[in-house]
Amino acid sequence: MPATPAWPPRSTPRLFIEDRLAPGARIELDKAQTRYLTTVMRRQEGDPVRVFDDATGDYVARIVQAGGARCTLEVEEKLAGREQVPDLWLCAAPVHKDNFALVAEKASELGVRRLLPVVTQRCQHARVNEDRLRKRMIEAAEQCERSALPKLGATQKLAALLGRWPADRTLFVCDETGGAPAARAFADISGPAAILIGPEGGFAPEEREAILALPQSRGIALGPRILRAETAAIAAVSLWMGAAGDWT
């Protein structure tokens, strides 16, 4: 007997929807989403579309109206609930806008639960475009079958972050002064965790002293090579996912 075709087909476009979804709901797409579906993907009325909302999960919907600058979907059924992600925060000093957007994109792909921009003394790009970061995270989630987006925290100074640090969350600090090999440190310590990445110029001495004075902090090393800030963030998260996250 011939195999039953997968439903919806793997080629079905997938979109993030801001509103909470449920079977029977109608969705009016914005201009960018409408153009993507009707012009780029050449979808028409009756075609399926996969949608997710970062709250309840993945659904299959169908295009019920497509004309001009408007496109309406109707949700038909739920495919899966929102995925569970490990309890890992990424606290990163902002770098050049394109590179920091890359950090946000990869945080979404890799399964980070929360992204916190942290301003330090040597930050050369302290201003953060939150809309740009969220757009990159959404695009990554759409393309990589993710149904949970990292929660983007408000930009804050390092002192404020340390002053409110949760007592039960380990803070792994990536710094040129080194520490225990990251993979070993991640495997040895369980529970809620966070990774702190400094700016291009590293932490100022007084910042490093304040960070390491925090009882929950652990200095780690990412190997023998000097890494750019965005590379260090991606590498550290990948190592944590392999040692203590959901890649094990």
MOHULIN-V550448 format. One record per pair of residues at least 24 apart in sequence whose ideal C-beta (glycine too) atoms are under 8 Angstrom apart, sorted by the first residue. I is the first residue (numbers start at 0). J is the second residue. If there is no record, write none. Layout:
i,j
I,J
I,J
//
This chain:
i,j
6,47
6,59
7,47
7,49
7,59
8,47
11,47
11,48
11,49
11,59
12,36
12,40
12,42
12,48
12,49
13,48
13,49
13,50
13,51
13,141
13,142
13,144
14,48
14,49
14,50
14,51
14,141
15,50
15,51
15,52
15,53
15,137
15,140
15,141
15,148
16,50
16,51
16,52
17,52
18,52
19,52
19,54
19,55
20,50
20,51
20,52
20,54
20,55
20,56
20,58
20,74
21,55
21,74
21,77
22,58
22,74
22,75
22,76
22,77
23,73
23,74
24,73
24,74
25,63
25,71
25,72
25,73
25,74
26,50
26,60
26,71
26,72
26,73
26,74
27,69
27,70
27,71
28,69
28,70
28,71
28,72
30,68
32,70
33,65
33,68
33,69
33,70
36,62
36,65
36,70
37,65
37,70
48,72
49,78
50,74
51,81
51,140
51,146
53,81
53,140
53,146
53,147
53,148
54,81
55,80
55,81
56,80
56,81
56,82
56,146
57,146
79,146
80,146
81,146
81,147
82,145
82,146
82,147
83,147
83,245
84,110
84,111
84,112
84,147
84,245
85,110
85,112
85,240
85,243
85,244
85,245
86,112
86,190
86,191
86,192
87,111
87,112
87,113
87,192
87,193
87,194
87,236
87,239
87,240
87,244
88,112
88,113
88,114
88,115
88,168
88,192
88,193
88,194
89,113
89,114
89,115
89,149
89,193
89,194
89,196
89,232
89,236
90,115
90,117
90,160
90,170
90,193
90,194
90,195
90,196
91,115
91,116
91,117
91,195
91,196
91,228
91,232
92,116
92,117
92,118
92,119
92,121
92,122
92,196
92,197
92,198
92,228
93,118
93,122
93,124
93,125
93,126
93,127
93,154
93,198
94,123
94,124
94,198
94,199
94,227
94,228
94,229
95,123
95,124
96,124
96,128
96,131
98,227
98,228
98,229
99,124
99,127
99,132
99,229
100,131
100,132
100,135
101,135
101,229
101,233
102,229
102,232
102,233
103,132
103,133
103,135
103,136
103,149
103,151
104,135
104,136
104,138
104,139
105,139
105,232
105,233
105,236
106,136
106,149
106,232
106,236
107,135
107,136
107,137
107,139
107,140
107,143
107,145
107,148
107,149
108,139
108,140
108,143
108,145
109,233
109,236
109,237
109,240
110,145
110,147
110,240
110,244
110,245
111,149
111,236
112,147
112,149
112,150
113,149
113,150
113,151
113,152
114,149
114,150
114,151
114,152
115,152
115,155
115,160
115,193
116,152
116,154
116,155
117,154
117,155
117,156
117,157
117,160
117,195
118,154
118,155
118,156
118,157
119,156
119,157
119,197
119,198
119,202
119,203
119,206
120,157
120,202
120,203
120,206
121,197
121,198
121,199
121,200
121,201
121,202
121,203
122,198
123,198
123,199
123,200
125,154
127,154
129,154
157,206
157,209
157,210
158,209
161,209
161,210
161,213
164,213
164,215
165,191
165,215
166,215
167,191
168,192
168,193
168,215
169,193
169,215
169,216
169,217
170,194
170,195
170,210
170,213
170,215
170,216
170,217
171,195
171,216
171,217
171,219
171,235
171,239
172,210
172,211
172,216
172,217
172,218
172,219
173,197
173,219
173,221
173,231
173,235
174,201
174,202
174,207
174,210
174,218
175,201
175,225
176,207
176,218
177,218
177,219
177,220
178,217
178,218
178,219
178,220
179,217
179,218
179,219
179,220
180,219
180,220
180,222
181,219
181,220
181,221
181,222
181,235
181,238
181,239
181,242
182,238
182,241
182,242
183,242
184,217
184,219
185,219
185,238
185,239
185,242
185,243
186,242
186,243
188,217
188,243
189,243
192,239
192,243
194,232
194,235
194,236
194,239
196,228
196,231
196,232
196,235
197,228
198,228
199,227
199,228
//
